[in-house]
Amino acid sequence: MFQRRRLAAIGAVASLAGLAVAVPAATSAQTLRHSQPRIQAMPIVHAAPNSYASASGNLSYHGGTSDGSAGVIGVETAPKVYVVFWGSQWSSDPSGEAATVQAFLGKVGGSSWNNTVTQYCQGVASGSFTCSGGQPAGNPSNVLAGSWYDNGSSAPRHPTQSQLAAEAVRAAAHFGNTSVASNAGIQYVVATSHGNNMRGFGTQWCAWHSSTTSSYGDVAYTNLPYITDAGTSCGANFNGLGANAGITIVGGHEFAETETDQFPNGGWLDSSGSEIGDKCAWNSATSDQSFGGSSYPVQPLWSNAASSGSGGCVLTYP
């Protein structure tokens, strides 16, 4: 059984409002350490070395995380996502991010882009690079199960990890997911509003995903800041894709990573601790792709099967 453990900081470590941000040498992933489970953070644009993708080999299975009556969870075999727009500050949405996030998540399921996650699984030995006999991550259509404007009061100006985790649990209750089984395969996106983002956003990372324990079982969630607030650091006009490109580049990155590593870090990571999205973050192949008749900018995802098993960044699978 995989046990969550804290990583020792490798490379530069910067203090961040009660968190430590560990930036491993020559990697594009960042691991934030706290008393809560580990966080997997997407780097800002300039922090993603071009050589990273091939530097640490293919992804391997890390044994899953024991989640009570739900068993050992490594990937989301039947993924669903809920979005909570946290705080009364969402009365201001100058970039239209709420509509973009909902439209994208409403169409990403069943796509050839998201199908890359299906080559990863649970139910195989820790250290496995392939999935013979395992239970694969799913790619159903209609993965967006619900959205909620939690706007009865203002959200914290700069929320902490603990506050974001508590909001994810609050969302689970709102959507009626109050059992261990109901949160297996579920992820919650906690979207913060314009000008109300966690410290470190846009200077050290663009978004991150993690999990927290609760009476409803382990709850997987993403901290999705107001992406356009970071400008070019988090994807504005990346590869000439437009001022709002980062919204779906970053959102898609975290969505796919949670599908393949629901409770970090029991799922699929490489030898440096990077996930399916980290290895291809801010890749030059990032481009507009078609989802349900609409076009959205997304980055490639890492495929162990690419290049005859040597692995590589792909926009479609198989």
C-alpha positions in Angstrom: 0.0 0.0 0.0 1.3 3.4 -1.0 1.9 5.7 2.0 1.8 9.5 1.5 5.1 11.0 2.5 6.7 14.3 2.3 9.5 14.9 -0.1 12.7 16.4 1.0 13.3 19.7 -0.7 15.6 19.3 -3.7 17.1 22.5 -5.2 15.8 25.9 -4.3 13.2 26.2 -1.6 11.1 29.4 -1.2 8.9 30.1 1.8 5.3 30.8 0.9 2.7 31.7 3.5 3.2 28.6 5.5 4.1 26.4 2.5 7.5 25.4 1.1 7.9 25.3 -2.6 10.5 22.7 -3.6 11.8 23.2 -7.2 13.7 20.0 -8.1 16.8 20.7 -10.2 16.2 20.3 -14.0 12.5 19.5 -13.6 9.3 21.2 -14.7 7.2 19.9 -11.8 7.1 21.5 -8.4 6.1 19.8 -5.2 4.7 21.9 -2.4 5.1 20.5 1.1 2.7 21.0 3.9 1.1 19.1 6.8 -1.6 18.1 4.3 -0.9 15.7 1.4 1.5 16.7 -1.3 0.6 19.1 -4.0 1.6 18.8 -7.6 2.0 22.2 -9.2 2.2 23.3 -12.8 5.2 25.5 -13.4 5.1 29.0 -14.9 6.2 29.3 -18.5 9.8 30.2 -18.0 10.3 27.4 -15.4 9.7 24.5 -17.8 13.0 23.3 -19.4 12.7 22.2 -23.0 14.7 19.1 -22.2 12.6 17.9 -19.3 10.3 15.5 -21.1 12.8 12.9 -21.9 15.1 13.5 -18.9 13.4 11.2 -16.4 11.9 8.4 -18.5 8.4 7.0 -18.6 5.7 7.2 -16.0 5.4 4.3 -13.6 2.7 3.3 -11.2 3.3 4.3 -7.5 1.0 1.7 -5.9 -2.1 3.7 -5.2 -3.5 5.2 -2.0 -5.7 3.3 0.4 -9.0 5.1 0.6 -11.0 3.1 3.2 -14.0 1.2 1.8 -13.2 2.4 -1.7 -10.0 0.3 -1.7 -6.7 1.3 -3.3 -7.1 4.3 -5.7 -4.4 5.2 -8.2 -6.4 6.6 -11.1 -9.9 7.8 -11.9 -11.6 4.8 -13.6 -14.9 6.7 -14.0 -13.9 10.3 -13.8 -16.3 13.1 -12.9 -15.4 16.8 -12.2 -17.3 19.4 -10.2 -16.4 23.1 -10.3 -17.0 25.6 -7.5 -16.5 29.3 -8.2 -15.6 30.4 -4.7 -16.6 33.7 -3.3 -18.8 36.7 -4.0 -15.9 38.2 -5.8 -17.0 36.2 -8.9 -19.3 39.1 -9.6 -16.3 40.3 -11.5 -15.1 38.0 -14.3 -13.4 40.3 -16.9 -11.9 37.4 -18.9 -15.0 35.3 -18.9 -13.1 32.5 -17.2 -16.1 30.8 -15.6 -17.8 30.2 -18.9 -14.6 29.0 -20.5 -13.8 26.5 -17.8 -17.3 25.1 -17.8 -17.5 24.8 -21.6 -14.1 23.1 -21.8 -14.7 20.6 -19.0 -18.1 19.9 -20.6 -16.5 18.8 -23.8 -13.1 17.3 -22.8 -14.5 13.9 -21.8 -14.4 11.3 -24.6 -11.9 13.4 -26.7 -8.9 11.9 -28.4 -6.7 14.3 -26.4 -8.0 13.0 -23.0 -7.8 9.4 -24.3 -4.1 9.5 -23.5 -5.0 8.9 -19.8 -6.5 5.5 -20.6 -3.1 3.8 -21.0 -2.6 4.3 -17.2 -4.3 2.2 -14.6 -4.5 0.9 -11.1 -4.5 -2.7 -9.9 -1.0 -3.5 -11.2 2.3 -3.8 -9.3 4.0 -0.7 -8.0 6.8 0.2 -10.4 4.9 -1.0 -13.5 5.3 0.9 -16.7 2.4 -0.8 -18.6 -1.1 -1.9 -17.6 -1.7 -5.5 -18.6 -4.6 -6.7 -16.4 -5.1 -3.3 -14.6 -8.1 -1.1 -14.4 -7.5 1.8 -16.8 -8.3 5.5 -16.2 -11.6 6.3 -17.9 -12.4 8.8 -20.7 -16.2 9.0 -20.7 -18.1 11.9 -22.3 -20.0 14.3 -20.0 -17.4 14.4 -17.2 -18.6 17.8 -15.9 -21.1 16.7 -13.2 -21.9 20.1 -11.8 -21.0 23.7 -11.2 -21.7 25.9 -8.1 -21.2 29.6 -7.4 -20.5 29.6 -3.7 -21.0 33.3 -3.4 -22.9 33.8 -0.2 -19.8 35.5 1.3 -16.4 36.6 0.1 -13.5 34.1 -0.2 -10.2 34.9 1.4 -8.1 37.5 -0.4 -5.2 35.0 -0.6 -6.5 31.6 0.4 -4.2 29.1 2.0 -3.9 25.4 1.2 -6.0 24.5 4.2 -8.8 27.0 3.2 -8.8 25.6 -0.4 -9.0 22.0 0.9 -11.9 23.0 3.2 -13.8 24.6 0.3 -13.3 21.3 -1.7 -14.9 19.4 1.2 -17.7 22.0 1.3 -18.3 21.4 -2.4 -18.5 17.7 -1.9 -21.2 18.2 0.7 -23.0 20.7 -1.6 -23.1 18.1 -4.4 -24.2 15.3 -2.1 -21.0 13.3 -2.3 -20.8 12.5 1.4 -19.5 8.9 1.3 -16.1 7.4 0.6 -17.5 5.6 -2.4 -19.0 8.8 -3.9 -15.7 10.6 -3.9 -13.7 7.8 -5.6 -13.1 9.0 -9.2 -14.3 12.5 -8.4 -12.3 15.7 -8.6 -13.3 19.2 -7.5 -12.0 22.4 -9.1 -11.9 25.3 -6.7 -11.7 28.3 -8.9 -10.7 31.6 -7.3 -11.7 34.9 -8.7 -10.0 37.9 -10.4 -7.5 39.3 -7.9 -8.2 36.8 -5.2 -5.6 34.0 -5.7 -3.2 32.1 -3.5 0.3 33.7 -3.0 2.8 32.2 -5.4 0.4 32.1 -8.3 2.0 33.5 -11.5 5.5 33.8 -9.9 6.2 30.2 -8.9 3.3 28.1 -10.3 0.1 28.4 -12.3 -2.2 25.9 -10.6 -1.9 22.7 -8.5 -3.8 19.6 -7.5 -3.8 17.7 -4.2 -6.2 15.9 -1.9 -7.5 16.2 1.6 -8.9 13.8 4.2 -12.5 14.2 5.3 -15.4 12.3 6.8 -16.5 11.8 3.2 -13.2 10.0 2.4 -10.3 11.4 0.6 -11.3 14.4 -1.6 -9.2 15.2 -4.7 -9.2 18.9 -5.7 -7.5 21.5 -7.9 -6.6 25.0 -6.9 -7.4 26.9 -10.2 -6.6 30.6 -9.8 -7.9 33.3 -12.1 -5.4 32.3 -14.8 -5.3 35.5 -16.9 -4.3 37.5 -13.8 -0.8 36.0 -14.4 -0.5 37.1 -18.0 2.2 35.5 -20.0 3.6 33.6 -17.0 0.6 31.2 -17.2 -0.1 31.1 -20.9 -1.4 34.4 -22.2 -0.6 34.4 -25.9 1.5 31.2 -25.6 2.3 30.0 -29.1 0.2 32.8 -30.4 -3.0 31.2 -29.1 -4.6 34.3 -27.6 -4.8 36.2 -24.4 -7.1 33.6 -22.7 -5.1 30.5 -23.9 -3.8 29.7 -20.4 -7.3 29.0 -19.0 -7.6 25.7 -20.8 -3.9 24.9 -21.1 -3.6 25.0 -17.3 -7.1 23.6 -16.6 -6.5 20.7 -18.9 -3.1 20.0 -17.4 -4.6 19.7 -13.9 -7.6 17.7 -15.0 -5.5 15.0 -16.8 -3.1 14.8 -13.9 -5.8 14.2 -11.4 -7.3 11.5 -13.6 -3.9 9.7 -13.5 -2.8 10.6 -10.0 -6.0 11.2 -8.1 -4.4 11.3 -4.6 -0.8 12.5 -5.1 1.5 10.7 -5.3 0.0 7.2 -5.6 -0.7 7.2 -9.3 1.6 7.6 -12.4 4.8 9.7 -12.1 8.3 9.5 -13.5 11.5 9.0 -11.5 11.6 12.8 -10.7 8.0 12.9 -9.4 6.5 14.6 -12.5 3.1 13.6 -13.9 1.4 13.2 -17.3 1.1 17.0 -17.7 4.3 18.1 -16.1 6.5 16.3 -18.6 4.9 18.3 -21.5 4.2 21.6 -19.8 4.6 24.6 -22.1 5.6 22.3 -24.9 6.0 23.8 -28.4 3.3 21.5 -29.7 0.7 23.2 -27.5 -2.1 24.2 -29.9 -5.8 24.5 -30.5 -7.6 21.1 -30.5 -11.2 20.3 -31.3 -13.5 19.2 -28.5 -17.1 18.6 -29.3 -17.1 21.0 -32.2 -15.3 23.7 -30.4 -11.6 24.6 -30.3 -9.5 25.0 -27.2 -5.8 25.4 -26.6 -4.2 22.5 -24.8 -0.7 21.1 -24.2 0.4 17.6 -25.1 0.3 14.9 -22.5 2.9 12.3 -21.9 2.3 8.9 -23.5 4.4 5.9 -22.4 3.4 4.2 -25.6 4.7 6.8 -27.9 7.9 6.2 -29.9 7.5 2.4 -29.7 7.5 2.5 -25.9 10.2 5.1 -25.4 7.5 7.7 -24.5 6.8 11.2 -25.7 4.4 14.1 -25.7 1.2 13.6 -27.7 -1.9 15.5 -28.6 -4.0 12.4 -29.4 -4.0 8.7 -28.4 -3.8 6.1 -29.8 
